[in-house]
Structures are given as C-alpha cells and as structure tokens.
Amino acid sequence: MNKEELKQKIISDSDKAEAYISDWEVVGIDDVCDLIDQLDEHVEELSQEWIDEHLCHEDEYDFDYIDPDDLKQLFLLKPEKPFVPQFVADYITDNKEAGYTLQQVFYYIHTDYKQGEINEYVEWVSTNEESFARAWLNGFLIEDDIEVWQPITGFYNEVSNLGRVRSVKHKAGNGKIYKSKILKPVVTNSGYVNVAIINKSEGNITKRLHRVVAEAFIPNPENKPEINHIDGNKENNEVSNLEWVTSKENKRHAWENDLQVSVKGSEKPLAKLKEEDIASIRKEYREGCIQMELAEKYGVARQTISSIVNMKAWKHVAEEVSE
C-alpha cells in the first residue's frame, strides 16, 4: 500500500463522519492525510497497522475516527536518520549507485569479516549493523555535520560549532518577550564576519564571529591572543577551521600560505635576526664596531648590516629601542 492508497482508505472510512466533524473533538481528514505525506515510504505498512489499531468507531452515527492525542503518536513512526562517518556515507552511496541491495552488502561484509579481510568499512559495519541498516533505509547524517550549541556567557545568545549564532528566548527590560532566532552575520570590508549579540546588561554588542566560536569551543591553556583561520577563509568560522595562535604564529601562517599579509622582522619565516639583535647591531656600530665584524658576529652579509645601520631595513624597530 502506498501513500495515496492509504490516504484514500482513510478518506473512504471517514466519509460518514463529514457531517458531524465540527461537533466532535476528532482530527480532520485533511490533517490525517498531511501526516501521512510526512511519513517515509518504508514505514507506510507500519502506519497502516497503527491506524487499524487506534481507529475508533462511533456507533450512533456509524463512522470511524482517531483521537487527537493518539494521532500525535503517528509522528513517532517517522524514523530518525542516524549519524555515520563520511567513509560510511560514501560506501552506502557508492553501493546504491552500483545497484546493490542491503542484503547483498551485508553478505559481502560478513564474508570479508569471516575471511579476515577487514578494512574500515567492514570493521564499522560489523560493529554497527543496526545503524548501518537504518542509514541505508532511512538516509543518514554525516558525523562532521552534527551541530552543537553552547551558551555565550553573559549574553542572550548561543553559538554552534558550525559557526552559527542564535538568540535565545528571553524577556527584555521593557517586559517584551523575544523568541529564539538565527542571527544574520555581516561580512566587513576586511573580510571578517561580525555578529551582533545581546549582552544581558549592556544590550547589543558587535563581536567577531570567529572569536565567539573559539571562546565557546576551543580550549586556550596558553592564553594565546589571536585566532587563525586554518584554510585562510575568514568567512569559514566552523570550529574545525579555527585555532588559537600568537601574533607571530598567525602572521607566519599567512606568509607561508600566501595570504598577502605584511610580515616584518623576526616574524618572517627565514629571518636570521631578532628585534633585539637589531638594537645591539646599531648600538655596537655607533660605538665603533665595523660592519664586516658585525656581519661575521651575527652570521649575515655585510650588505645586511649596512641596511640595518643606515635604517634601510628593519625600520619598524624604533630608534629609541636602539638606545
């Protein structure tokens, strides 16, 4: 029995009730059909069994109906999609496209397992047979796509590991009650993403989305001050794309990945000198040390020393630092 046949049966069984529906606390036939439309194909037989079990009959007017409280349970027949690893999702998709059935796949899996030919697919399916079957029949969600929400301390907001922010239902100072909703972030001219969140005492505050995500999900035991976008995309604020870094680590990552950031001095990956060395070189030069001696001492070319003492290189090291 498919959906349309099931709907027609319900309609047929309810024809006699049409004249009395408005006088009874029963569920209208259109609502029942809408519910049926939401059920997956492979549970339709089960839904029919459920209807047969819960169908009530009114003797005086001779019609069938379903109690509203009972009908709510029909939603429970709709199966949930299990979470599976990406390689299992690919395995299911590939086998379905190849025309294999679930029974055939289980046969091959069990055969490989018995013969000791165990790979990641065989191992996972052998220990998660029920989840695999449900994923094959009902569809699946990939584990990496699981969205987890954390409260933002001090705010009427929550942030997810996928980089989304929502407000939570709360009562404002004026007594108005605000419902929960997903917030729309704003991409700034610098490419970073901002989001306006609601501080419980100060009202709306705009913050960088990547910082909100990192503070909620990523431990920072070394108290590093900056957050790096691992793939270089400032709009990708999923927790898997973020990491706490020092300023030097952040600039080094940008330099190594050609992200067009101006890196100076010791922050350059191939730098041989540090800012402290520059101060010493300039001081020693003023005190009479010649450039060749300084080059040998610090392991650089004489031309490098010349550029340093003549303020053509390492200009960001302030003159007063050299004093």
JODACOR-V810253 format. One record per helix or strand of 2 or more residues. SS is the DSSP state (@ for helix, = for strand). FROM is the first residue (numbers start at 1). LEN is the number of residues. If there is no record, write none. Layout:
ss={SS/SS}
from={FROM/FROM}
len={LEN/LEN}
This chain:
ss={@/@/@/@/=/=/@/=/@/@/@/@/=/@/=/=/=/=/=/=/=/=/=/@/=/@/=/@/@/@/@/@/@}
from={3/21/29/41/56/63/68/82/86/102/120/129/140/143/149/157/165/170/177/181/186/193/203/209/226/239/242/247/265/275/291/302/319}
len={15/3/9/14/3/3/10/3/12/13/8/10/3/3/3/4/3/2/2/2/2/7/6/9/4/3/4/10/3/12/8/8/4}
